[in-house]
Amino acid sequence: MDASTPKPVRMPKAILFDLDGTLIDSAPDITAAVNELLAGSNLPPLAVPQVTKMIGGGVRKLVERAFAASGTSLTPAALEQAHRDMRPIYLRHLTGLTRLLPGAREAIAHFHGNRIPMAVATNKPQVAARTILLYFGLLERLGALVGGDAVTNPKPAPDMLFFALEKLGVAPADALMVGDSISDVKSARAAGMPVALIRGGYTETPVEELGADLVCDTLHDLPAALQRLPTAA
């Protein structure tokens, strides 16, 4: 079966969740961090919709996109310095404006209650993701957390998915990736696992066009959608 071909979906033995745009709406906090960084270079602030389009790919890519949107092309050395400057700023803007997306808490509680191992696999830095998940009381229900700096190659590479599944002790074909973007689809396909997408995340392309195996309006709908599937052997 081609890696881009939708796979048969069964009730998973484990679930991996993306974070930004899937479990949380972090765009306002990320925008605040971006604008603090830009202000240090006397650049004007960006609006939340502008920054939302930049999310995905990790903090370095976010910094590069933000300066590009401000009309500034950074040399590799300047980008590295801006990335270093961004680290403490980013960590100051994690929970002030961030909110759980609809159904996130309920879905995590449902799968935890049904003893389905879960992990978060996110390009967000590990310490930032941990802080957010602790703040919302979700970390204790997860079997693993893999951030973008915990692996050499973040999403859309499959590395963090393999790492998370190794921690959970579940094979890729028996698990499900749940995300909101093409990066989640590509990483899942590269890992050889099915993928579900949730509408309302950080993608400009309609989720129906991204080649997912399952699409849900919100995380409220995910448990019922999975309960209608056959059980993994």
Secondary structure, 3 states (H helix, E strand, C coil): CCCCCCCCCCECCEEEECCECCCEECHHHHHHHHHHHHHCCCCCCCCHHHHHCCCCCCHHHHHHHHHHHCCCCCCHHHHHHHHHHHHHHHHCCCCCCCEECCCHHHHHHHHHHCCCCEEEECCCCHHHHHHHHHHCCCHHHCCEEECHHHCCCCCCCCHHHHHHHHHHCCCHHHEEEEECCHHHHHHHHHHCCCEEEECCCCCCCCHHHCCCCEEECCHHHHHHHHHCCCECC
